[in-house]
Amino acid sequence: MKILLTAVCLAVLALMLFISIAASLQQDIISANRQLWLDPWYRVLLADAYCGFLFFWLWVAWREQSGLWGAFWFLLIMGLGNLGAALYLLLQLRRWQPADGVDRLLLGNRRGTPSRR
């Protein structure tokens, strides 16, 4: 599972870097945004992406338990999008041992936290 998750994260990083660089060579992001902002579906997709980044970051911030690291990852995820998310997951996968179980990967240091009911 660790190899599969790592491969998916690396594929996302490679794809996003490739298409971002290719797009940047054709048009800068500021002028593209000026043109695309008039299209309502562009705004929907942009809002959808950033809501997804926010949800992912909420998990990261909860998992990290540090305000400083939470702020750092917020900037990376909101600034780089799925590049930042893939980077975060790659770093966590590097530390994770499958013998620890998936809950260790998902919960980090909160693994032993008792649930509230």
C-alpha positions as CSV (number, residue, x, y, z in Angstrom):
1,M,0.0,0.0,0.0
2,K,2.8,2.4,0.8
3,I,4.3,1.9,-2.7
4,L,1.0,2.5,-4.4
5,L,0.3,5.7,-2.4
6,T,3.8,6.9,-3.0
7,A,3.4,6.2,-6.7
8,V,0.1,8.1,-6.9
9,C,1.6,11.1,-5.1
10,L,4.6,11.1,-7.4
11,A,2.3,10.9,-10.4
12,V,0.2,13.8,-9.2
13,L,3.4,15.9,-8.6
14,A,4.8,15.0,-12.0
15,L,1.5,15.7,-13.8
16,M,0.8,19.0,-12.0
17,L,4.4,20.2,-12.5
18,F,4.3,19.3,-16.2
19,I,0.9,21.0,-17.0
20,S,1.8,24.0,-14.8
21,I,5.1,24.6,-16.6
22,A,3.5,24.0,-20.0
23,A,0.7,26.5,-19.2
24,S,3.2,29.0,-17.8
25,L,5.2,28.9,-21.0
26,Q,2.0,29.9,-23.0
27,Q,0.4,32.4,-20.7
28,D,1.0,33.9,-17.3
29,I,-1.6,33.2,-14.6
30,I,-2.6,36.8,-14.1
31,S,-3.7,37.4,-17.7
32,A,-5.3,34.0,-17.8
33,N,-7.3,34.8,-14.7
34,R,-8.5,38.1,-16.2
35,Q,-9.8,36.3,-19.3
36,L,-11.3,33.3,-17.5
37,W,-13.0,35.1,-14.6
38,L,-15.8,36.1,-16.9
39,D,-16.8,32.5,-17.3
40,P,-19.1,31.4,-14.4
41,W,-17.9,27.7,-14.6
42,Y,-14.3,28.9,-14.1
43,R,-15.4,30.5,-10.9
44,V,-17.3,27.3,-9.9
45,L,-14.2,25.1,-10.5
46,L,-11.9,27.6,-8.7
47,A,-14.2,27.7,-5.7
48,D,-14.6,23.9,-5.7
49,A,-10.8,23.4,-5.9
50,Y,-10.1,25.8,-3.0
51,C,-12.9,24.3,-0.9
52,G,-11.2,20.9,-1.4
53,F,-7.8,22.4,-0.5
54,L,-9.4,23.8,2.7
55,F,-10.9,20.5,3.6
56,F,-7.6,18.7,3.1
57,W,-5.8,21.4,5.1
58,L,-8.2,21.0,8.0
59,W,-7.1,17.4,8.2
60,V,-3.5,18.4,8.0
61,A,-3.8,21.0,10.7
62,W,-5.7,18.6,13.0
63,R,-3.1,15.9,12.3
64,E,-0.1,18.2,12.9
65,Q,-1.2,19.6,16.2
66,S,1.1,22.6,15.8
67,G,-0.1,26.1,14.9
68,L,3.2,26.9,13.2
69,W,3.2,23.8,11.0
70,G,-0.5,24.2,10.4
71,A,0.1,27.8,9.1
72,F,3.1,26.6,7.0
73,W,1.0,23.8,5.3
74,F,-1.9,26.2,4.8
75,L,0.3,28.5,2.8
76,L,1.7,25.6,0.8
77,I,-1.6,23.9,0.1
78,M,-3.4,27.1,-0.8
79,G,-0.5,28.4,-2.9
80,L,0.4,25.2,-4.6
81,G,-2.9,23.3,-4.5
82,N,-2.5,19.6,-5.1
83,L,1.3,20.0,-5.5
84,G,1.3,20.9,-1.8
85,A,-1.1,18.1,-0.8
86,A,1.0,15.5,-2.7
87,L,4.1,16.8,-1.0
88,Y,2.6,16.6,2.4
89,L,1.4,13.0,1.8
90,L,4.8,12.0,0.4
91,L,6.5,13.3,3.6
92,Q,4.0,11.4,5.8
93,L,4.4,8.3,3.7
94,R,8.2,8.5,4.1
95,R,7.8,8.4,7.9
96,W,5.0,5.8,8.0
97,Q,5.7,2.1,8.5
98,P,2.9,-0.2,7.2
99,A,3.3,-2.3,10.3
100,D,1.9,0.6,12.3
101,G,-1.4,0.4,10.5
102,V,-3.3,2.8,8.3
103,D,-4.7,4.6,11.4
104,R,-1.1,5.8,12.2
105,L,-0.9,7.3,8.7
106,L,-4.3,9.0,8.9
107,L,-4.1,10.1,12.6
108,G,-0.4,10.7,13.1
109,N,0.3,11.4,16.8
110,R,-3.4,11.5,17.5
111,R,-3.5,7.7,17.2
112,G,-4.0,7.1,20.9
113,T,-6.5,10.0,21.5
114,P,-9.7,8.6,23.0
115,S,-12.8,9.4,21.0
116,R,-15.5,11.6,22.5
117,R,-19.0,10.4,22.5
